[in-house]
Amino acid sequence: MGWDSPALVAEAPDPRPRIERTAVRRVHGALTCYEVRARTALEAVPGGWAVNPYRGCVQACRYCPARRGHRYLGLDSGADFDSRIVVRTDIVRRLRAELARRWDGGPVAVGLTGDCYQHAEELYRLMPGVVAALAEAGAAFTVRTKSPLVLRDAAVLAGAAGAGVSVSVAFVDDQVRRAVEPGAPSAQKRLELVAALAEHGVVCGVAMAPVLPLLTDSPDQLAATVRRIAAAGAVSLEPQVLRLPPGAREWYLSWLAERHPELVARYGELYGGGAEVEAGYAARVAGQVEALAARYGLAVGPPAGRPAVAAARQLSLI
């Protein structure tokens, strides 16, 4: 007789994505959520800190620079990023602890790896706790979003010193929006969101990002976008030309080759295989936008809330 000894038989490799081996997986229609515990809530970024309740985003923006992160989870940076969302369910508890222990008082950006008010937020409601924790700590923070769901928390945002919201409105051509931001609200709805936030007393600026080379960068397009941003009641705008880091680069350029093959060679010249556009082109667009902002009375830069006073933190005992 014979049998396979368990000690001698190699285990078959687990075919599941790495994230599925450690997360609780829940399916909500076309959306798959991976619930995980946050190893850290405050992430160091250039110029300050970031808080990211979600990784991945159903708005499916072709250009999103956060796409690369899904590769480290065993997922792809294309369709998986758009439909498989990592949810850090205990982020509020971790954030409170880290604000007291390791935060240095620097500014905080909320929602860099996925819109913090996307559909998953309707299910998990993490943002009220995140906003409250930052407000109680006296942090200067900016919530980045395209979603009208942020209005749900308008009262607490309006009451938080140092709080601001940055709504992304990169262009007002809805035909382009449907192609490169298929899951996002229209530019008109986002401009209405800017106006609604202003009416609620929330300091609101606009991220005019990304300007798409050869698609949304004509003088007429830039002027129309800045004019409508000003009319919506924004206090400031931040222009930024498209970046193409790994992950976003492949996904965006595959779309460009399919829809605008005549532009592929020029993009190769502008980006030269890297993430950043040619410096001269970026400076030219920035100069045009800054001149338009001055014409319409808009500040250039992130929205600046009322000065925040950091809460006193207990010194560590030695």
Buried (B, 14 or more C-beta within 10 A) or exposed (E): EEEEEEEEEEEEEEEEBEBBEEBEEEEEEEBBBBBBEBEBBBBEBEEBBBBBBBBBBBBBBBBBBBBBBBBEBBBBBBEBBBBBBBBBBBBBBBBBBBBEEEBEBEBBBBBBBBBBBBBBBEEBEBBEBBBBBBBEBBBBBBBBBBBBBBBBBBEBBBEBEBBBBBBBBBBBBEEBBEBBBEBBBBBBEBBBBBBBBBEBEBBBBBBBBBBBBEBBBEEEBBBBBBBBBBEBBBBBBBBBBBBBBEBBBBBBBEBBEEEBEEBEEEBEEBBEEEEBBBEEBBEEBBEBBBEBBEEBEBBBEBBBBEEBEBEEEEEEEE
